[in-house]
């Protein structure tokens, strides 16, 4: 929705954290520590980057540009609004706790 005729434009940012906020240590703490428990822990830890990769692919199909910084991937678009991006990711099977969305408005002479 970017237009040269508008005084205000927007940038939608979707932030995807590569690692889980809380590693699933409960898998090891709640039961016997054996090979099966360690493999389950490893599977849970490895699942996060696969989910992020899926979100990157989905957002790329919507023409989001991707950048990387530290342990986050940032998807940004000047064409799709925050609510539309959230709705799209939810429709693709992702949960709202898996991403953060920010909407930044800009004026032709600077950030609002």
N, C-alpha and C positions, 0 to 999 in steps of 0.2 A: 504494500500500500504506500510505497514511497512515490512522491510526486514532487516535481520542481515547483508546482503551483501552491503547495502547502507551506505554511510557515513552520509547522511542527511535523517531524518524522519520528519514526520509532525504530528501535533495534530490540529484537527478542533474543535473549540469551538462555540457552538450556545448558545447565552445568551437570556433567556426569562424572561422579567420583569413581575412580578406577578400583579402589579398595572398599570393602565394606566398612561402614561406620563402626560396627561392633563385630569383630571376628567371632565365629561360632564356637568359642571355647567351651560352651556348655556341653558340647558333644563329648569332649574328653573329661570334663569334670563330673558329669552326671552318671557315668557308668564305668565299667571296666575299661582300662586303657589297653586295647589290643589292636591287632592289625586292622580289623574292620572299623574300629572307632577312628583310627588315624586316617584311613582311606576316606571315610565319610567326611571328616574334617577337611581333608585336602579337596574333596569334591565340592564342598560348600564354598571354600575359599576361591577355587578356580571358577566357580559359576559366575561370580561377579564380573570379571572381564568379558566373559562370553555375553552376558546380558548387555553390558555397555557396548560391545561390538554390534549387537543387534540394534540398539538404539541409534548408534552412529549410522548404520545402514539405512534405517527408517528415516532419520532426519535428512540424510543425504538425498534420498528420493524426493524430499520436499525442498531441495535446493538450499539447505543450511550449509554454511561454511564451517569447517572444523579447525580448531587450534588446540594446542596442548600446552599446559603449564603445570609443573610439579606433578601432582597425582590426579589432575582433573583434565577432562576434555571439555572444551567449550564449543558449543554449536551456536551460531548466530545467524540471524536472518533479518532483513529489512522488509520482507514481503509478508511474513506470517506473524500474526499477533500471538501473544502469550496464551490466551484462552484456546485459540485454534491449535497451537502446538501441544498444549496439555491434552486436549480432547483427542488429537491424533495419536499421541503416545499411548493413552489409555485404550483407544480402539485397537492398537497394535498388540495389546496384551501386557503392557508394562504398568506397574503400580506407581502411584504418585510419590511414594517415598524413595523411588529409585532415581529421581532427578529433581533438580531445582530449576525454576523458571523465573527470570527477571525481565522486566520490560523497562527499557530506558528511552525516554523521549528526548529528542534533540531539536533545537531551533536552528535556523540557518546561521545564527551567530553564536551558537554554543549550546552546552548542555543545560537543560532545565532543572 
